[in-house]
Amino acid sequence: MTHLDLLEAREAAIKMLEKILETQPALFQNALNANEKSGEAMAQFCERFIEAYSAYLFVRAQ
């Protein structure tokens, strides 16, 4: 992998998350009929995924 800056790594992580959500529509199935806390949990999962995966990509590219 070539040099990757933090912004590029973050954009790649967002694209990966979008692809996962497109191909795995049942990923948050249990949370769809629940309350605000499950929405908050979904948001936290997405945020943590983006942060962790972009960090992984950035370090891997170095």
C-alpha positions in Angstrom: 0.0 0.0 0.0 1.3 3.5 -0.8 1.5 6.4 1.5 -1.9 7.2 3.0 -2.7 10.3 5.0 -5.2 10.4 7.9 -8.0 11.9 5.8 -7.6 9.3 3.1 -7.6 6.5 5.7 -10.8 8.0 7.3 -12.5 8.2 3.9 -11.5 4.6 3.1 -12.9 3.5 6.5 -16.2 5.3 5.8 -16.5 3.6 2.4 -15.8 0.3 4.0 -18.5 0.9 6.6 -21.0 1.9 3.9 -20.2 -1.3 2.0 -20.7 -3.4 5.1 -24.0 -1.7 5.8 -25.1 -2.2 2.2 -24.3 -5.9 2.1 -25.3 -6.7 5.7 -28.7 -5.0 6.2 -29.5 -7.1 9.2 -26.4 -5.9 11.1 -28.5 -3.6 13.3 -31.8 -5.5 12.9 -32.3 -5.8 16.6 -31.8 -2.1 17.1 -34.3 -0.9 14.5 -37.4 -1.3 16.7 -35.8 -0.2 19.9 -35.4 3.2 21.5 -33.0 6.1 21.3 -30.3 4.2 23.3 -30.0 1.6 20.5 -29.6 4.4 18.0 -26.9 5.9 20.1 -25.2 2.4 20.3 -25.4 2.2 16.5 -23.8 5.6 16.2 -21.1 4.7 18.6 -20.4 1.5 16.7 -20.0 3.4 13.4 -17.8 6.0 15.0 -15.6 3.4 16.6 -15.4 1.4 13.4 -14.3 4.4 11.4 -11.7 5.4 14.0 -10.3 1.9 14.4 -10.2 1.0 10.8 -8.8 4.3 9.6 -6.0 4.0 12.3 -5.3 0.5 11.1 -5.1 1.6 7.4 -2.9 4.5 8.3 -0.4 2.4 10.3 -0.4 -0.3 7.7 0.5 2.2 5.0 3.5 3.6 6.9 
